[in-house]
Structures are given as C-alpha cells and as structure tokens.
C-alpha cells in the first residue's frame, strides 16, 4: 500500500471524489499497512500475547514503531511520543515508500527542535488496534483471516500496556518524558497514573481526564456511519471483489470528525460562503467550497486507514476514564508523580480547555500550579498539530526543568 497525491496537481480545498479517483484510481478495500508492503522506517516489537481489559486475547501481538536520535549509555534520554487517533509512528520525515504522508510532527521533533533528536532518543509507536503496522483488526488472526470486527474491545489502558512492553524490549527503565496530544494525551495521562515511576516528565495536550457523554455521542455517530455502509459487511470486507470496501462510510466518519477538529472561526474565515470554480450553489451541480474541502479529506483518508481500526480506536477513546476502578478521576490524578505540563487550546470544541483544567487542578506536580497552559489558536483541536511555535514554546519550558 503506497500512494501519494502529487502536491502540484491537487488544490486541496477544491477537489472532488471524482478528481481524486482520476489521480489515484479506485481506493483499496482497506488503507491499512499490510505485511509485504514497503516497511519504510518502521521497526517491530513482538510483545507476546495481549489480554485485553474488556476480555479477549490476541496472541503474539506486534507494535510498529519508529525511533529518532540515539539512546545514550545510561538509557535515560528516551522520550515517548504518543500519536492521536489517525496518526502513526511516522513522527517526522518525508512521504516515501511505506509512508503515504509526511511526518505529522516534523515542526516539533528533530535536530534543534523542541524535542531535540540530537539530545533525546525519541520513540513513536503505532498504537495497538491501529492499522499502520501494529496488531489490529486488519492483522491476520490465528485462523488465517483478518481479525476484522472480531478484534477485542481495546481501551486506552490496553494501548499503554502494549507500549510499556515495547519500553522493556528497548531496555528503557524510565522515560525522560512522555508527550502526546488528543488520544495520545489520553495515553500520556494513563501512563502517569498506571506507571507513576516510569516517567520523569509528562506533557498532555488537548486531552480530557474522561470522555464525556457529548464526546461519546460524537464518536457513536461516526461509528454508525461506517457500519451503515452496505460495503462494510459486518467488518468482513478485506477480500471483497474489486476492493469494494466501506469507503463512503469511512469518508463520512472522517468528515464528521473534521468538524470537531477545526474551529467555526477558521472554517468561516477560510471559506465563507464561497463555492467551487465559480459555479453557483443555487444551480444543479453547485458546490460550496467547504463541502469540497471535507470531501477531499474524507476520501483521501480512506487510502491510508482501515474502517475496522477506526471503529476500534474511536471506541477506545469513548472508553477513556482515568478514574475507572481507581476511586474516581480526582483520586486517580493524585497518583501522578511526574513533573507535568497540561496544555489546552482556547478554540478546541472537541476537548475544551475545561477538560485540561480538571487535570491541572488535581495532579500534584503541574508546572503551572492549578492552571493549564492555554494556547490561543484559530485552528481548534488541530492546533496542537499546526501551531508548532506555540506548542514548542510550552514543551521547551517542561524539558528545560
């Protein structure tokens, strides 16, 4: 699975599904990385059998990861970076065989960057249940077929447990820091509570201590969009004739998500009520530019992700409750002993600043006392992926301590 949209031929705000298909051809049944595809910069850790928190076991699980920089002799300069829902291990670097997109945090991680790979050994694992090399629904089960919808319900705690096994295999006794945003921030928080002695510092960006009913509702409609696609076939679509996978349902789920990742201000300022190619939306075939934008990103997404994995990971986000079985959120947060940085984004409508303020008030070693550090951005939740200068400023504060 290797594709790349030529940047000089695609005006990303104004492209239709038909144009994408004319450039790239029909998408495959799944955008998952599969054995036999170019490995790229991935490494693999075989972490043994995984027993899931909600029940079920997967034998001989595997986590794909990438590393950047060099582990020192004392093995005390390692930083774990946890990716968001649709991210992967390709933290920085170009799009190339095996990696359909460029690194998602290249403005934060690298030589001389906030997370300086000349100083730190950075580990970026693809989370358990995802589809870019780690064991997930698109992986082959013991019966020789893809796990599909049979893959066990996966929680944030399951994902962190898998990451901890990678840590053991790499010979790292304690992380210098663990950093992540959004779903990755949930994992950072879970690390701090589950393994309080395994990290010196934590940075949680745009993440909540618990998924609210509102957030779970947003997740549920995305899941149903995929399941309602007639080509989903109850999750058994991998060997469908002519690659007929649930592209429409997955693209629709992605469109829904984007509405929560970006802010109303950004969408209004960027698109207003403009329409594509000067065609009036009042006539037949007319199309608002913002609709074209959502279509482009939804359909491009189907070429690098798997529908079953999307459901698995969205359900993991909904399961997030750092206080589950620990006496509640406040009691759980009191377990965090690492020096911590909590970052919120003022325009985030997915995980609003109030969520980060709860974390900031109750973890003992927050560098900003009872407050979260708040970044001002017009980009909404996606600000942690876009506002490199602002995010870097905050991370440098933490890592300098």
C-alpha positions as CSV (number, residue, x, y, z in Angstrom):
1,X,0.0,0.0,0.0
2,X,1.8,3.0,-1.3
3,X,0.3,6.2,-2.7
4,X,0.9,9.9,-2.7
5,X,-1.1,12.7,-4.1
6,X,1.1,15.0,-6.3
7,X,1.0,18.3,-4.4
8,X,1.4,20.3,-7.6
9,X,-1.7,18.8,-9.2
10,X,-4.2,19.0,-6.3
11,X,-5.8,22.2,-4.9
12,X,-6.7,20.6,-1.6
13,X,-9.6,22.9,-0.8
14,X,-11.3,22.4,-4.1
15,X,-11.2,18.8,-5.2
16,X,-13.9,16.2,-5.7
17,X,-14.1,12.5,-5.2
18,X,-14.1,12.0,-8.9
19,X,-10.9,14.1,-9.3
20,X,-9.1,12.0,-6.5
21,X,-10.1,8.8,-8.2
22,X,-8.8,10.1,-11.6
23,X,-5.4,10.9,-10.0
24,X,-5.1,7.8,-7.8
25,X,-7.5,5.3,-9.1
26,X,-10.0,3.4,-7.0
27,X,-9.1,3.1,-3.3
28,X,-8.3,-0.4,-1.9
29,X,-10.7,-2.2,0.4
30,X,-8.5,-1.0,3.3
31,X,-5.9,1.6,3.6
32,X,-4.1,-0.5,6.3
33,X,-0.4,-1.2,6.0
34,X,-0.1,-4.9,5.3
35,X,2.8,-7.4,5.5
36,X,4.5,-7.3,2.2
37,X,4.1,-3.5,1.8
38,X,7.3,-1.4,1.9
39,X,8.5,-1.3,5.6
40,X,9.8,2.2,5.4
41,X,11.3,3.4,8.6
42,X,9.2,1.0,10.8
43,X,10.7,-1.3,13.4
44,X,8.7,-4.0,15.0
45,X,8.4,-5.3,18.6
46,X,6.8,-8.6,19.2
47,X,5.3,-8.2,22.6
48,X,3.7,-11.6,23.2
49,X,0.1,-12.4,24.0
50,X,-2.1,-9.5,25.0
51,X,-5.1,-10.0,27.4
52,X,-7.4,-7.1,27.0
53,X,-9.0,-5.2,29.8
54,X,-12.5,-5.9,28.5
55,X,-11.9,-9.5,27.7
56,X,-10.3,-11.5,24.9
57,X,-6.7,-12.3,24.0
58,X,-4.6,-11.7,20.9
59,X,-1.6,-14.0,20.6
60,X,1.9,-12.7,19.5
61,X,0.9,-9.1,19.3
62,X,3.2,-6.7,17.4
63,X,3.8,-3.0,17.8
64,X,5.3,-1.0,14.9
65,X,7.4,2.0,16.0
66,X,10.0,4.4,14.7
67,X,12.9,5.9,16.6
68,X,14.8,9.2,16.1
69,X,18.1,10.1,17.7
70,X,20.4,7.8,19.8
71,X,19.8,6.1,23.1
72,X,22.6,7.1,25.4
73,X,24.7,4.6,27.5
74,X,22.6,5.3,30.6
75,X,19.4,4.8,28.7
76,X,17.9,7.9,30.4
77,X,17.4,10.2,27.4
78,X,14.3,8.5,25.8
79,X,11.1,10.3,25.1
80,X,7.9,8.5,24.1
81,X,5.6,10.4,21.7
82,X,2.0,9.1,21.5
83,X,0.0,9.8,18.4
84,X,-3.6,10.9,18.0
85,X,-6.5,8.8,16.6
86,X,-5.5,8.7,13.0
87,X,-1.7,9.2,13.4
88,X,1.0,6.6,13.2
89,X,4.7,6.1,14.0
90,X,5.9,8.4,11.2
91,X,6.6,11.3,13.5
92,X,8.9,13.2,11.2
93,X,10.3,12.5,7.8
94,X,9.1,12.7,4.2
95,X,6.3,10.8,2.5
96,X,8.1,7.9,0.9
97,X,7.6,4.2,0.1
98,X,5.8,2.7,3.2
99,X,4.8,6.1,4.5
100,X,2.0,7.7,2.4
101,X,2.2,11.0,4.3
102,X,5.0,13.1,5.7
103,X,5.7,13.0,9.4
104,X,2.9,14.6,11.4
105,X,5.0,16.5,14.0
106,X,8.1,17.5,11.9
107,X,7.9,21.0,13.3
108,X,8.2,19.8,16.9
109,X,10.6,16.8,16.7
110,X,14.1,16.8,15.1
111,X,17.6,18.3,15.4
112,X,17.4,21.6,17.3
113,X,13.6,21.3,17.6
114,X,11.6,21.5,20.9
115,X,12.1,17.7,21.2
116,X,15.7,17.7,20.0
117,X,16.8,14.4,18.5
118,X,20.4,15.4,18.9
119,X,19.8,15.3,22.7
120,X,16.9,12.8,23.0
121,X,16.1,9.3,21.8
122,X,12.5,9.6,20.6
123,X,10.3,6.5,20.3
124,X,7.0,6.8,18.4
125,X,4.8,3.6,18.5
126,X,1.8,3.0,16.3
127,X,-0.9,2.2,18.9
128,X,-2.4,-1.2,19.5
129,X,-5.6,-1.6,17.4
130,X,-4.4,0.8,14.7
131,X,-3.5,-0.1,11.1
132,X,0.0,1.1,10.3
133,X,2.0,-2.0,11.3
134,X,0.8,-2.7,14.8
135,X,-1.6,-5.6,15.6
136,X,-5.2,-4.5,14.9
137,X,-8.4,-5.5,13.1
138,X,-6.6,-5.7,9.7
139,X,-4.0,-8.1,11.1
140,X,-4.2,-11.8,10.4
141,X,-5.8,-13.9,13.2
142,X,-4.8,-17.5,14.1
143,X,-7.4,-18.8,11.7
144,X,-5.7,-17.2,8.7
145,X,-8.3,-14.5,8.2
146,X,-8.2,-10.8,9.3
147,X,-9.5,-10.2,12.8
148,X,-11.9,-7.6,11.5
149,X,-14.8,-6.9,13.8
150,X,-13.7,-9.9,16.0
151,X,-10.7,-7.9,17.3
152,X,-11.2,-7.4,21.1
153,X,-12.6,-4.2,22.5
154,X,-9.5,-2.1,23.1
155,X,-9.1,0.5,25.9
156,X,-6.5,3.3,26.4
157,X,-5.1,1.2,29.2
158,X,-4.6,-1.8,26.8
159,X,-2.7,0.5,24.5
160,X,-0.5,1.8,27.3
161,X,0.2,-1.7,28.5
162,X,1.4,-2.6,25.0
163,X,3.7,0.5,24.9
164,X,5.2,-0.5,28.3
165,X,6.2,-3.8,26.8
166,X,8.0,-2.0,23.9
167,X,9.8,0.0,26.6
168,X,11.0,-3.2,28.2
169,X,12.3,-4.6,24.9
170,X,14.2,-1.4,24.2
171,X,15.9,-1.6,27.6
172,X,14.5,1.8,28.8
173,X,13.9,1.9,32.6
174,X,12.4,5.3,32.8
175,X,11.2,7.8,30.1
176,X,12.8,11.3,30.3
177,X,9.3,12.4,29.1
178,X,6.1,11.1,27.6
179,X,4.3,13.5,25.3
180,X,1.1,13.3,23.3
181,X,-1.9,15.2,22.1
182,X,-5.6,14.3,21.8
183,X,-5.9,10.5,22.0
184,X,-2.1,10.4,22.6
185,X,-2.7,12.8,25.5
186,X,-5.1,10.3,27.0
187,X,-2.3,7.7,26.8
188,X,0.1,10.1,28.5
189,X,-2.3,10.6,31.4
190,X,-2.8,6.9,31.7
191,X,0.9,6.3,31.8
192,X,1.2,8.8,34.6
193,X,-1.5,7.0,36.6
194,X,-0.7,3.4,35.8
195,X,3.1,3.6,35.9
196,X,3.9,6.7,38.0
197,X,7.5,5.7,38.4
198,X,8.2,5.2,34.7
199,X,8.5,8.8,33.5
200,X,10.3,11.9,34.8
201,X,8.0,14.3,32.9
202,X,4.7,14.3,31.2
203,X,3.1,16.6,28.6
204,X,-0.7,16.2,28.0
205,X,-2.0,18.3,25.1
206,X,-5.7,18.9,24.3
207,X,-6.9,15.7,26.1
208,X,-9.5,15.1,28.8
209,X,-9.4,13.0,32.0
210,X,-12.6,11.3,31.0
211,X,-14.6,11.1,27.8
212,X,-17.9,13.0,28.3
213,X,-21.4,12.0,27.1
214,X,-21.1,14.7,24.4
215,X,-17.8,13.3,23.2
216,X,-19.1,9.7,23.2
217,X,-22.1,10.8,21.2
218,X,-19.9,12.4,18.6
219,X,-17.9,9.1,18.4
220,X,-21.0,7.0,18.2
221,X,-22.4,8.7,15.0
222,X,-19.0,8.3,13.3
223,X,-19.1,4.6,14.1
224,X,-22.6,4.2,12.8
225,X,-21.7,6.0,9.6
226,X,-19.2,3.2,8.9
227,X,-21.4,0.4,9.9
228,X,-24.3,1.7,7.8
229,X,-22.1,1.5,4.6
230,X,-23.5,-1.5,2.7
231,X,-20.0,-2.5,1.8
232,X,-18.9,-2.8,5.4
233,X,-20.3,-6.4,5.5
234,X,-20.1,-6.6,9.3
235,X,-16.4,-5.8,9.2
236,X,-15.6,-8.6,6.7
237,X,-14.6,-6.6,3.6
238,X,-10.8,-7.3,3.2
239,X,-11.1,-9.7,0.4
240,X,-14.1,-8.0,-1.3
241,X,-14.2,-8.3,-5.1
242,X,-12.5,-5.4,-6.8
243,X,-11.5,-3.8,-3.5
244,X,-15.1,-2.8,-2.7
245,X,-14.6,-1.6,0.9
246,X,-16.7,0.7,3.1
247,X,-15.1,3.8,1.6
248,X,-18.2,6.0,1.8
249,X,-18.9,5.3,5.4
250,X,-15.3,5.8,6.5
251,X,-15.0,9.0,4.5
252,X,-18.2,10.3,6.1
253,X,-16.9,9.5,9.6
254,X,-13.8,11.4,8.8
255,X,-15.8,14.4,7.6
256,X,-17.8,14.4,10.8
257,X,-14.6,14.3,12.9
258,X,-13.1,17.2,11.0
259,X,-15.9,19.4,12.0
260,X,-14.8,18.9,15.6
261,X,-11.1,19.2,14.9
262,X,-11.3,22.6,13.4
263,X,-13.0,25.7,14.8
264,X,-16.0,27.6,13.4
265,X,-13.9,30.7,13.1
266,X,-11.3,29.1,11.0
267,X,-13.9,27.5,8.6
268,X,-15.9,30.7,8.3
269,X,-12.8,32.8,7.7
270,X,-11.3,30.4,5.3
271,X,-14.3,29.5,3.2
272,X,-17.1,32.0,4.0
273,X,-19.9,31.1,1.6
274,X,-17.6,30.7,-1.5
275,X,-18.3,28.0,-3.9
276,X,-16.1,25.9,-6.1
277,X,-14.9,27.1,-9.5
278,X,-17.3,30.0,-9.6
279,X,-20.4,27.7,-10.0
280,X,-23.3,29.0,-8.1
281,X,-24.6,26.5,-5.4
282,X,-28.1,27.5,-6.3
283,X,-28.0,25.7,-9.6
284,X,-27.7,21.9,-10.2
285,X,-24.1,20.8,-9.6
286,X,-23.2,23.8,-7.5
287,X,-21.0,23.1,-4.5
288,X,-19.8,25.1,-1.6
289,X,-16.0,25.2,-1.1
290,X,-16.2,23.9,2.4
291,X,-18.1,20.8,1.1
292,X,-15.3,20.2,-1.3
293,X,-12.7,20.6,1.4
294,X,-14.5,17.9,3.6
295,X,-14.9,15.6,0.6
296,X,-11.2,15.8,-0.2
297,X,-10.0,15.0,3.3
298,X,-12.6,12.3,3.8
299,X,-11.8,10.5,0.6
300,X,-8.0,10.9,0.9
301,X,-8.3,9.3,4.4
302,X,-9.8,6.1,3.1
303,X,-6.4,5.4,1.3
304,X,-4.4,5.4,4.5
305,X,-6.7,4.0,7.1
306,X,-8.9,0.9,7.9
307,X,-12.6,1.1,8.8
308,X,-12.4,-1.6,11.5
309,X,-9.4,0.1,13.1
310,X,-11.2,3.4,13.1
311,X,-14.1,1.9,15.0
312,X,-11.7,0.1,17.4
313,X,-9.8,3.4,18.2
314,X,-12.9,5.6,18.4
315,X,-14.4,3.1,20.9
316,X,-11.1,3.2,22.9
317,X,-11.5,7.0,23.1
318,X,-15.0,6.6,24.3
319,X,-13.8,4.2,27.0
320,X,-11.3,6.7,28.4
321,X,-11.8,7.2,32.1
322,X,-8.7,7.6,34.1
323,X,-10.7,7.2,37.3
324,X,-12.3,3.8,36.3
325,X,-11.7,1.4,39.2
326,X,-9.5,3.9,41.0
327,X,-12.0,5.8,43.1
328,X,-12.8,8.4,40.5
329,X,-10.9,10.9,38.4
330,X,-9.6,13.1,41.3
331,X,-8.2,10.1,43.2
332,X,-6.6,8.8,40.1
333,X,-5.0,12.1,39.2
334,X,-3.4,12.3,42.7
335,X,-1.3,9.2,41.7
336,X,0.6,11.1,39.0
337,X,4.1,11.9,40.4
338,X,5.9,13.1,37.2
339,X,6.6,16.8,36.6
340,X,3.7,17.6,34.3
341,X,2.6,20.1,31.7
342,X,-1.1,20.3,30.8
343,X,-1.9,22.2,27.6
344,X,-5.3,23.3,26.3
345,X,-6.3,25.2,23.1
346,X,-8.8,28.1,23.5
347,X,-10.7,27.2,20.4
348,X,-10.9,23.5,20.9
349,X,-14.5,22.3,20.7
350,X,-13.7,18.6,20.9
351,X,-11.9,18.6,24.2
352,X,-12.4,22.1,25.6
353,X,-10.0,23.8,28.0
354,X,-12.3,23.0,30.9
355,X,-11.2,19.3,30.5
356,X,-7.5,20.3,30.8
357,X,-8.2,22.5,33.8
358,X,-9.6,19.5,35.7
359,X,-6.3,17.6,35.1
360,X,-4.2,20.7,36.0
361,X,-6.0,21.2,39.3
362,X,-5.5,17.7,40.6
363,X,-2.1,16.4,39.5
364,X,0.5,17.2,42.2
365,X,3.4,18.3,40.1
366,X,1.9,20.5,37.4
367,X,4.4,23.2,36.4
368,X,1.7,25.8,36.2
369,X,0.2,25.2,39.6
370,X,-3.6,24.8,39.4
371,X,-3.9,26.0,35.8
372,X,-3.4,24.6,32.4
373,X,-1.2,26.4,29.9
374,X,-3.6,27.7,27.2
375,X,-2.6,28.2,23.6
376,X,-4.6,30.8,21.6
377,X,-5.3,29.4,18.1
378,X,-7.9,29.8,15.4
379,X,-7.4,26.2,14.4
380,X,-9.4,24.5,17.1
381,X,-8.4,21.0,18.3
382,X,-5.9,20.6,15.4
383,X,-3.9,23.5,16.8
384,X,-1.6,21.0,18.5
385,X,-0.6,19.7,15.0
386,X,-0.4,23.2,13.4
387,X,0.8,25.7,16.0
388,X,4.4,24.5,16.0
389,X,5.9,27.6,17.5
390,X,3.4,27.8,20.4
391,X,3.5,24.1,21.2
392,X,7.3,24.2,21.0
393,X,7.5,27.1,23.5
394,X,5.5,25.1,26.0
395,X,7.4,21.9,25.6
396,X,10.7,23.7,25.9
397,X,9.6,25.0,29.3
398,X,8.9,21.5,30.5
399,X,12.0,19.9,29.1
400,X,14.3,22.7,30.5
401,X,13.3,21.8,34.1
